[in-house]
Amino acid sequence: MFVILLSYKKPLAEVERYLAAHREYLDRHYAEGVFLCSGPQNPRTGGVILCRAADRAAVEALTCEDPFRIHGVADYEVVEFSPTKHLPGFGAFL
């Protein structure tokens, strides 16, 4: 399991220009069952994506498809973790 942390490096107005394309990118990976949840940070300085993938290389490759990365509006940090406890029912996502 991976957490992808996005940090905006451009003004919010620049981020907004690519928001629709970023959401389409998210939708594609939700449809594939790769992304489990996502949303903006509070305050809005970036975003967070919870992702399941085979390995870090696969996640890094996914981030290269994000319009935010393509257009240089966000930096990415990938954190891998091993869920050992979770709510009942969440195991279906592991």
C-alpha positions, 0 to 999 in steps of 0.5 A: 500500500502506498500514500502519494503526497502531492505538494503544490509548487505553483500558485493555486491559480496555476494548479486550477488550470490542470484540475480537470485533467488531474481529476480525469487521471484520478478517475482512470486509476479509480476505474482500474482499482489502483486508487482507493481514496484521494483529496486535497490537503487542508490547508490546500497546499497539495493532495493525498492519494491512497494507492495499491500497487505491486511496487514503488516503481509502479507507483512512480510510473503512475505519478508520471502520468499525472497532469500536475506532474507533467505541467510541473505544478506539484512535487510527489513523495511516495510512502510505502507502508504495510497495513497491519490493522484496519476496519472490518471490510477494508481488507478487500482493498488490500 
